[in-house]
Amino acid sequence: MHTATKEFNAKKLLSFYKKNLTGSVLPFWLQYGMDSVHGGIYTGLDRDGSLLESDKSVWFQGRALWTFAHAYMKAASYGEEHPEYLDACRSLADFIEKHCTDKADGRMYFRLTGDGKPVIKRLRYFFSETFAVVGFASYGRSSGQASYVQKAFNLLKKIDEIRSTPGLLIPKFDEKNALARGFGVPMILLNTVSELRASLRQFNMEGEDFCNRYIDTLLDEIKTYFIKPELKAVLEQCAPDGSVQYEHFEGRLLNPGHAIEGSWFIMKEGIERGDKDLQKLGLDMFDWMWERGWDKKYGGIIYFRDIENKSLSEYWQDMKFWWPQNEAVIASLYAYYLTGQKKYQTRFSLAHNYFHERFPDKKYGECYGYFHRDGTLSTPLKGNMYKGPFHIPRMYIEGITLLEKIAAAENKR
């Protein structure tokens, strides 16, 4: 992993992000994660790449497919050819199609054995499906195969059916007596549908209008239930009517990393549409949750906060996971690109330096995932069912795109 760039210099940062994406992060997963026997990817890896867990995360078959497909396209855009990324994509796409769906009801599993046998199926979520959508859609773009984009669109229709048909989702809470809405669903779907729309557009396929309407409903849901300007907060969970349930741990719970991730999804959609109000909403979300999430004592985005600053019940509430830092880097770059304001450049430098001073493993490559609040390492593993090749390479891929634009603007001055 290459040394962090301390000061904001778009050209140097651009080179740094490219080198880390193709020179450190992705080579680790290609060497140690890809399963040459059964196909797909293992993510339960120790610091040195040795296998800790032989089961496979279905989330990560789709997430890794998105990552390698996007990395292939991004690297090609600046003159690097990586056919090995498309080889990985073929393995992942084949594994998803062969093993990841229960043929009895069309729902996807959460966890499989290494050779593709079912282990866990989570019927109150459809996130395995959303990650398969972004994976298939992006693989279609990178390989030139419109059939995978059609598969992604068909799967989105399946998600819509699951979400809208009473009884198909097992609720996490009783809607009459407890919390019933979670920010994660509309937030992840917003990104999912956006990725699919880009792929449909590339092939001039039908469905773009459907995606735009779907995104409209998701934005309305986020604004109606989770955005609280009077509290300067984005709720992680709320009552069915969007009210804050102050009497519950979950009702007061804030997840700054999640909200910051959602903020740049909304900024990106605002740029796509040329919608200044949407851009401002994303900026507001980022401002509120940066103030709540950035640890002023030790640095970094802290995992959970309480909306009233009361004591939290989760034992990992004050830890520094890898992915909130990645989301803060991306969001601050989007905010700086949109506004040119120095405060966002400063936030980027804080988040970028915090991550790169701690998480990268200079000996074995890739990055650690879990630190205590004070910056001491919690565990040296590189992956599990939730950490794999997604958030970190996405930070570099999005970062390269934005830094290219920022560097180009600087050259014109």
DRENVO-924156 format. One record per residue (C-alpha): chain; z, y, x; residue in three letters. Coordinates in Angstrom, 1 decimal. Layout:
% residues N
- A, Z, Y, X, ALA
...
% end
This chain:
% residues 413
- A, 0.0, 0.0, 0.0, MET
- A, -1.0, 3.3, 1.5, HIS
- A, 1.4, 6.2, 2.2, THR
- A, 2.1, 8.6, -0.6, ALA
- A, 0.5, 12.1, -0.6, THR
- A, 3.4, 14.6, -0.8, LYS
- A, 1.5, 17.7, -1.8, GLU
- A, -1.0, 18.2, -4.6, PHE
- A, -4.5, 18.0, -3.1, ASN
- A, -7.0, 16.6, -5.5, ALA
- A, -9.4, 15.2, -2.9, LYS
- A, -6.7, 13.5, -0.8, LYS
- A, -5.1, 12.1, -3.9, LEU
- A, -8.5, 10.8, -5.1, LEU
- A, -9.0, 8.9, -1.9, SER
- A, -5.4, 7.6, -2.0, PHE
- A, -5.8, 6.3, -5.6, TYR
- A, -9.0, 4.6, -4.8, LYS
- A, -7.5, 2.9, -1.8, LYS
- A, -4.5, 1.7, -3.6, ASN
- A, -6.5, 0.4, -6.6, LEU
- A, -9.0, -1.7, -4.7, THR
- A, -7.1, -2.2, -1.4, GLY
- A, -3.6, -3.2, -2.5, SER
- A, -3.0, -3.7, -6.2, VAL
- A, -6.0, -5.7, -7.4, LEU
- A, -6.3, -7.9, -4.3, PRO
- A, -2.8, -9.1, -4.8, PHE
- A, -3.5, -10.4, -8.3, TRP
- A, -6.9, -11.8, -7.3, LEU
- A, -5.3, -13.8, -4.5, GLN
- A, -2.1, -15.0, -6.2, TYR
- A, -2.5, -14.6, -10.0, GLY
- A, -5.9, -16.0, -10.9, MET
- A, -5.9, -19.7, -11.9, ASP
- A, -8.9, -21.5, -10.4, SER
- A, -8.0, -24.7, -12.2, VAL
- A, -7.4, -23.7, -15.9, HIS
- A, -8.7, -20.2, -15.9, GLY
- A, -6.8, -17.0, -16.8, GLY
- A, -4.0, -15.4, -14.9, ILE
- A, -0.4, -16.2, -14.0, TYR
- A, 1.8, -13.1, -13.8, THR
- A, 5.2, -14.8, -13.0, GLY
- A, 5.0, -14.1, -9.3, LEU
- A, 7.6, -13.4, -6.6, ASP
- A, 7.4, -10.7, -4.0, ARG
- A, 5.1, -12.7, -1.7, ASP
- A, 2.9, -13.9, -4.6, GLY
- A, 4.5, -17.4, -4.9, SER
- A, 4.6, -18.7, -8.4, LEU
- A, 7.9, -18.3, -10.3, LEU
- A, 6.7, -19.1, -13.8, GLU
- A, 3.9, -21.5, -14.7, SER
- A, 3.6, -20.3, -18.3, ASP
- A, 1.1, -17.6, -19.1, LYS
- A, 1.5, -14.3, -21.0, SER
- A, -1.2, -14.0, -23.7, VAL
- A, -0.7, -10.2, -23.5, TRP
- A, -1.8, -10.3, -19.9, PHE
- A, -4.9, -12.3, -20.4, GLN
- A, -6.2, -9.3, -22.5, GLY
- A, -4.6, -6.7, -20.3, ARG
- A, -5.9, -8.1, -17.1, ALA
- A, -9.3, -8.5, -18.6, LEU
- A, -9.3, -4.7, -19.5, TRP
- A, -8.0, -3.9, -16.0, THR
- A, -10.6, -5.8, -14.0, PHE
- A, -13.5, -4.7, -16.3, ALA
- A, -12.5, -1.1, -16.0, HIS
- A, -11.8, -1.3, -12.3, ALA
- A, -15.3, -2.8, -11.8, TYR
- A, -16.9, 0.1, -13.7, MET
- A, -14.8, 2.8, -12.1, LYS
- A, -15.3, 1.5, -8.5, ALA
- A, -19.1, 1.2, -9.2, ALA
- A, -19.2, 4.8, -10.3, SER
- A, -18.2, 5.9, -6.8, TYR
- A, -20.3, 3.4, -4.9, GLY
- A, -18.0, 0.4, -4.5, GLU
- A, -19.3, -3.0, -5.6, GLU
- A, -16.7, -5.6, -6.6, HIS
- A, -18.4, -8.7, -8.1, PRO
- A, -15.0, -10.5, -7.8, GLU
- A, -13.7, -8.3, -10.6, TYR
- A, -16.4, -9.6, -13.0, LEU
- A, -15.6, -13.2, -11.8, ASP
- A, -12.0, -12.6, -12.8, ALA
- A, -13.2, -11.2, -16.2, CYS
- A, -15.2, -14.3, -16.9, ARG
- A, -12.2, -16.5, -16.2, SER
- A, -9.9, -14.4, -18.4, LEU
- A, -12.4, -14.1, -21.3, ALA
- A, -13.0, -17.8, -21.3, ASP
- A, -9.3, -18.6, -21.3, PHE
- A, -8.6, -16.2, -24.2, ILE
- A, -11.4, -17.8, -26.2, GLU
- A, -10.4, -21.4, -25.5, LYS
- A, -6.7, -21.2, -25.8, HIS
- A, -5.1, -18.0, -27.0, CYS
- A, -5.7, -18.2, -30.8, THR
- A, -4.1, -20.6, -33.3, ASP
- A, -7.1, -22.0, -35.2, LYS
- A, -5.0, -22.7, -38.2, ALA
- A, -4.5, -19.0, -39.1, ASP
- A, -6.5, -17.0, -36.6, GLY
- A, -3.4, -15.4, -35.1, ARG
- A, -2.9, -15.2, -31.4, MET
- A, 0.0, -16.7, -29.4, TYR
- A, 2.4, -14.8, -27.2, PHE
- A, 3.0, -17.4, -24.5, ARG
- A, 1.1, -20.5, -23.3, LEU
- A, 1.6, -23.3, -20.7, THR
- A, -0.5, -22.9, -17.6, GLY
- A, -3.2, -25.2, -19.1, ASP
- A, -3.2, -23.4, -22.4, GLY
- A, -0.9, -25.2, -24.7, LYS
- A, 1.2, -23.1, -27.2, PRO
- A, 4.7, -22.1, -26.3, VAL
- A, 5.6, -19.1, -28.4, ILE
- A, 3.9, -17.4, -31.3, LYS
- A, 5.5, -14.1, -32.5, ARG
- A, 4.6, -13.5, -36.1, LEU
- A, 6.1, -10.1, -36.4, ARG
- A, 3.7, -8.6, -33.9, TYR
- A, -0.1, -8.4, -33.3, PHE
- A, 0.0, -7.0, -29.8, PHE
- A, -1.6, -10.1, -28.3, SER
- A, -4.6, -9.2, -30.5, GLU
- A, -4.6, -5.5, -29.5, THR
- A, -4.8, -6.4, -25.8, PHE
- A, -7.5, -8.9, -26.5, ALA
- A, -9.5, -6.2, -28.3, VAL
- A, -9.3, -3.8, -25.3, VAL
- A, -10.1, -6.6, -22.9, GLY
- A, -13.2, -7.9, -24.8, PHE
- A, -14.4, -4.3, -25.5, ALA
- A, -14.2, -3.3, -21.8, SER
- A, -15.6, -6.6, -20.6, TYR
- A, -18.6, -6.1, -22.9, GLY
- A, -19.2, -2.7, -21.3, ARG
- A, -18.8, -3.8, -17.7, SER
- A, -21.0, -7.0, -18.1, SER
- A, -23.5, -5.5, -20.4, GLY
- A, -22.8, -8.1, -23.1, GLN
- A, -22.6, -6.5, -26.5, ALA
- A, -21.4, -9.9, -28.0, SER
- A, -18.0, -9.2, -26.5, TYR
- A, -17.8, -5.8, -28.1, VAL
- A, -18.7, -7.4, -31.4, GLN
- A, -15.8, -10.0, -30.8, LYS
- A, -13.5, -7.1, -30.2, ALA
- A, -14.6, -5.3, -33.4, PHE
- A, -14.1, -8.5, -35.4, ASN
- A, -10.6, -8.9, -33.9, LEU
- A, -9.7, -5.3, -34.9, LEU
- A, -10.7, -6.2, -38.4, LYS
- A, -8.4, -9.2, -38.2, LYS
- A, -5.5, -6.9, -37.0, ILE
- A, -6.2, -4.6, -39.9, ASP
- A, -6.0, -7.6, -42.3, GLU
- A, -2.7, -8.8, -40.7, ILE
- A, -1.2, -5.3, -40.9, ARG
- A, -2.3, -4.6, -44.5, SER
- A, -1.7, -8.0, -46.1, THR
- A, 1.9, -8.4, -47.5, PRO
- A, 3.7, -11.4, -46.0, GLY
- A, 1.6, -11.9, -42.9, LEU
- A, 4.0, -10.0, -40.7, LEU
- A, 7.6, -11.0, -40.5, ILE
- A, 9.5, -7.7, -40.6, PRO
- A, 12.0, -6.9, -37.8, LYS
- A, 14.3, -5.2, -40.2, PHE
- A, 15.0, -5.4, -44.0, ASP
- A, 13.1, -2.4, -45.3, GLU
- A, 15.7, -1.7, -47.9, LYS
- A, 18.7, -1.6, -45.6, ASN
- A, 17.6, -0.7, -42.1, ALA
- A, 15.0, 0.7, -39.8, LEU
- A, 11.5, -0.2, -40.8, ALA
- A, 9.0, 1.7, -38.7, ARG
- A, 8.3, 1.6, -35.0, GLY
- A, 6.3, 4.1, -32.9, PHE
- A, 4.7, 1.3, -30.8, GLY
- A, 2.4, 0.0, -33.5, VAL
- A, 0.4, 3.2, -34.2, PRO
- A, 0.6, 4.3, -30.6, MET
- A, -0.9, 1.1, -29.2, ILE
- A, -3.5, 0.9, -32.0, LEU
- A, -4.6, 4.4, -31.2, LEU
- A, -5.4, 3.4, -27.6, ASN
- A, -6.9, 0.1, -28.8, THR
- A, -9.3, 1.7, -31.3, VAL
- A, -10.3, 4.4, -28.8, SER
- A, -11.2, 1.8, -26.2, GLU
- A, -13.3, -0.1, -28.8, LEU
- A, -15.0, 3.0, -29.9, ARG
- A, -16.2, 3.8, -26.4, ALA
- A, -17.7, 0.3, -26.1, SER
- A, -19.4, 0.5, -29.5, LEU
- A, -20.9, 3.8, -28.5, ARG
- A, -22.3, 2.5, -25.3, GLN
- A, -24.3, -0.2, -27.2, PHE
- A, -25.1, 2.1, -30.1, ASN
- A, -23.4, -0.4, -32.4, MET
- A, -22.2, 0.2, -35.9, GLU
- A, -18.4, 0.8, -36.3, GLY
- A, -17.8, 4.1, -34.6, GLU
- A, -17.3, 5.9, -37.9, ASP
- A, -14.8, 3.1, -38.9, PHE
- A, -13.0, 3.7, -35.6, CYS
- A, -12.8, 7.5, -36.1, ASN
- A, -11.4, 7.0, -39.6, ARG
- A, -8.9, 4.4, -38.3, TYR
- A, -7.7, 6.8, -35.6, ILE
- A, -7.3, 9.5, -38.2, ASP
- A, -4.9, 7.3, -40.2, THR
- A, -3.0, 6.4, -37.0, LEU
- A, -2.6, 10.1, -36.0, LEU
- A, -1.4, 10.9, -39.5, ASP
- A, 1.2, 8.1, -39.3, GLU
- A, 2.4, 9.3, -35.9, ILE
- A, 2.7, 13.0, -37.1, LYS
- A, 4.3, 12.1, -40.4, THR
- A, 7.0, 9.7, -39.2, TYR
- A, 7.7, 10.0, -35.5, PHE
- A, 7.1, 13.6, -34.4, ILE
- A, 10.2, 15.8, -34.8, LYS
- A, 9.5, 19.3, -33.6, PRO
- A, 12.9, 20.5, -34.9, GLU
- A, 14.6, 18.0, -32.6, LEU
- A, 12.0, 18.3, -29.8, LYS
- A, 11.7, 14.5, -29.8, ALA
- A, 9.4, 11.6, -30.6, VAL
- A, 11.3, 8.8, -32.4, LEU
- A, 10.9, 5.3, -31.2, GLU
- A, 12.1, 3.9, -34.6, GLN
- A, 12.8, 5.5, -37.9, CYS
- A, 13.6, 4.8, -41.6, ALA
- A, 10.7, 4.0, -44.0, PRO
- A, 10.5, 7.7, -44.9, ASP
- A, 10.6, 8.9, -41.3, GLY
- A, 14.2, 10.1, -41.3, SER
- A, 16.5, 9.7, -38.4, VAL
- A, 19.1, 7.0, -38.9, GLN
- A, 21.9, 8.6, -36.9, TYR
- A, 24.4, 5.9, -37.9, GLU
- A, 22.6, 3.2, -35.9, HIS
- A, 22.1, 2.6, -32.1, PHE
- A, 18.4, 1.9, -32.8, GLU
- A, 18.0, 5.0, -35.0, GLY
- A, 19.2, 7.3, -32.2, ARG
- A, 17.2, 5.5, -29.5, LEU
- A, 14.6, 7.4, -27.6, LEU
- A, 12.1, 5.7, -25.3, ASN
- A, 10.7, 8.5, -23.1, PRO
- A, 8.2, 6.3, -21.3, GLY
- A, 6.7, 5.1, -24.6, HIS
- A, 6.5, 8.6, -26.0, ALA
- A, 4.9, 9.9, -22.8, ILE
- A, 2.4, 7.2, -23.0, GLU
- A, 1.6, 8.2, -26.5, GLY
- A, 1.4, 11.8, -25.5, SER
- A, -1.5, 11.2, -23.1, TRP
- A, -3.3, 9.0, -25.6, PHE
- A, -3.2, 12.0, -28.0, ILE
- A, -4.2, 14.4, -25.3, MET
- A, -7.2, 12.2, -24.5, LYS
- A, -8.2, 12.0, -28.1, GLU
- A, -7.9, 15.7, -28.4, GLY
- A, -10.3, 16.1, -25.4, ILE
- A, -12.7, 13.6, -27.0, GLU
- A, -12.8, 15.6, -30.2, ARG
- A, -12.5, 19.0, -28.7, GLY
- A, -9.4, 19.4, -31.0, ASP
- A, -7.1, 22.1, -29.6, LYS
- A, -4.3, 21.3, -32.1, ASP
- A, -4.4, 17.6, -31.1, LEU
- A, -4.3, 18.6, -27.4, GLN
- A, -1.3, 20.8, -28.1, LYS
- A, 0.5, 18.0, -30.0, LEU
- A, 0.1, 15.8, -27.0, GLY
- A, 1.4, 18.5, -24.7, LEU
- A, 4.4, 19.1, -26.9, ASP
- A, 5.2, 15.5, -26.9, MET
- A, 5.0, 15.3, -23.2, PHE
- A, 7.2, 18.4, -22.8, ASP
- A, 9.9, 17.2, -25.1, TRP
- A, 10.1, 13.7, -23.6, MET
- A, 9.9, 14.8, -20.0, TRP
- A, 12.9, 17.0, -20.6, GLU
- A, 14.8, 14.1, -22.2, ARG
- A, 13.5, 11.4, -19.9, GLY
- A, 13.4, 12.8, -16.4, TRP
- A, 16.6, 11.9, -14.4, ASP
- A, 17.7, 15.2, -12.9, LYS
- A, 20.2, 13.5, -10.7, LYS
- A, 18.2, 10.7, -9.1, TYR
- A, 14.6, 11.4, -10.2, GLY
- A, 12.3, 9.2, -12.2, GLY
- A, 11.9, 8.5, -15.9, ILE
- A, 14.9, 6.8, -17.3, ILE
- A, 14.4, 3.9, -19.7, TYR
- A, 16.4, 4.9, -22.8, PHE
- A, 18.1, 8.1, -24.1, ARG
- A, 20.2, 8.7, -27.2, ASP
- A, 18.9, 11.5, -29.4, ILE
- A, 22.5, 12.9, -29.6, GLU
- A, 23.4, 12.0, -26.0, ASN
- A, 25.8, 9.4, -27.2, LYS
- A, 26.5, 6.1, -25.3, SER
- A, 23.7, 3.6, -25.4, LEU
- A, 24.2, -0.1, -26.0, SER
- A, 21.3, -1.7, -23.9, GLU
- A, 22.4, -2.9, -20.5, TYR
- A, 19.1, -1.8, -18.9, TRP
- A, 19.3, 1.7, -20.6, GLN
- A, 19.6, 3.6, -17.3, ASP
- A, 17.2, 1.6, -15.2, MET
- A, 13.9, 2.8, -13.7, LYS
- A, 11.1, 0.4, -14.7, PHE
- A, 7.6, 0.8, -13.1, TRP
- A, 5.6, 1.6, -16.3, TRP
- A, 7.4, 4.8, -17.5, PRO
- A, 6.7, 6.3, -14.0, GLN
- A, 3.0, 5.3, -14.4, ASN
- A, 2.8, 7.0, -17.8, GLU
- A, 4.4, 10.2, -16.5, ALA
- A, 1.9, 10.4, -13.7, VAL
- A, -1.0, 10.0, -16.1, ILE
- A, 0.4, 12.4, -18.7, ALA
- A, 1.1, 15.1, -16.2, SER
- A, -2.4, 14.9, -14.8, LEU
- A, -3.9, 15.2, -18.4, TYR
- A, -1.6, 18.1, -19.0, ALA
- A, -2.6, 19.8, -15.8, TYR
- A, -6.3, 19.1, -16.4, TYR
- A, -6.0, 20.7, -19.9, LEU
- A, -3.9, 23.7, -19.0, THR
- A, -4.1, 24.4, -15.3, GLY
- A, -0.4, 25.2, -15.5, GLN
- A, 1.7, 24.9, -12.3, LYS
- A, 4.5, 23.2, -14.1, LYS
- A, 2.3, 20.2, -14.8, TYR
- A, 1.2, 20.0, -11.2, GLN
- A, 4.8, 20.0, -10.2, THR
- A, 5.7, 17.3, -12.7, ARG
- A, 2.8, 15.2, -11.4, PHE
- A, 4.0, 15.6, -7.8, SER
- A, 7.6, 14.6, -8.9, LEU
- A, 6.4, 11.5, -10.8, ALA
- A, 3.8, 10.5, -8.2, HIS
- A, 6.2, 10.8, -5.3, ASN
- A, 9.1, 9.1, -7.1, TYR
- A, 6.9, 6.1, -7.8, PHE
- A, 5.2, 5.9, -4.4, HIS
- A, 8.3, 6.4, -2.4, GLU
- A, 10.0, 3.3, -4.0, ARG
- A, 7.8, 0.9, -5.9, PHE
- A, 5.0, -0.1, -3.5, PRO
- A, 5.6, -3.1, -1.3, ASP
- A, 4.1, -2.3, 2.2, LYS
- A, 4.4, -5.8, 3.4, LYS
- A, 2.9, -7.9, 0.6, TYR
- A, 1.0, -5.3, -1.4, GLY
- A, 1.3, -4.4, -5.1, GLU
- A, 4.5, -3.0, -6.4, CYS
- A, 8.1, -3.8, -7.4, TYR
- A, 8.9, -3.3, -11.1, GLY
- A, 12.6, -2.8, -11.5, TYR
- A, 15.1, -0.4, -9.9, PHE
- A, 18.6, 0.6, -10.8, HIS
- A, 19.2, 4.2, -11.8, ARG
- A, 20.2, 5.3, -8.2, ASP
- A, 16.9, 3.9, -6.8, GLY
- A, 18.3, 0.6, -5.4, THR
- A, 16.0, -2.5, -6.0, LEU
- A, 17.1, -4.7, -8.9, SER
- A, 14.7, -7.6, -8.3, THR
- A, 11.8, -8.0, -5.8, PRO
- A, 9.5, -10.0, -8.2, LEU
- A, 6.0, -8.7, -8.8, LYS
- A, 5.4, -10.0, -12.3, GLY
- A, 6.6, -11.7, -15.4, ASN
- A, 5.6, -11.9, -19.1, MET
- A, 5.5, -8.1, -19.3, TYR
- A, 4.6, -6.9, -15.8, LYS
- A, 1.2, -7.7, -14.3, GLY
- A, -2.1, -6.0, -13.5, PRO
- A, -2.1, -3.3, -16.2, PHE
- A, 0.1, -0.2, -16.0, HIS
- A, -0.2, 0.4, -12.3, ILE
- A, -4.0, -0.1, -12.0, PRO
- A, -4.4, 1.9, -15.2, ARG
- A, -2.5, 4.8, -13.6, MET
- A, -5.0, 4.7, -10.7, TYR
- A, -8.1, 4.3, -12.9, ILE
- A, -7.1, 7.2, -15.2, GLU
- A, -5.9, 9.2, -12.2, GLY
- A, -9.3, 8.8, -10.4, ILE
- A, -11.1, 10.0, -13.5, THR
- A, -8.9, 13.1, -13.9, LEU
- A, -8.7, 13.9, -10.2, LEU
- A, -12.5, 13.7, -10.0, GLU
- A, -12.7, 16.4, -12.7, LYS
- A, -10.0, 18.5, -11.2, ILE
- A, -11.6, 18.3, -7.7, ALA
- A, -15.0, 19.2, -9.2, ALA
- A, -13.4, 22.3, -10.9, ALA
- A, -11.7, 23.3, -7.6, GLU
- A, -15.1, 23.1, -5.8, ASN
- A, -16.6, 25.6, -8.3, LYS
- A, -14.0, 28.2, -7.6, ARG
% end
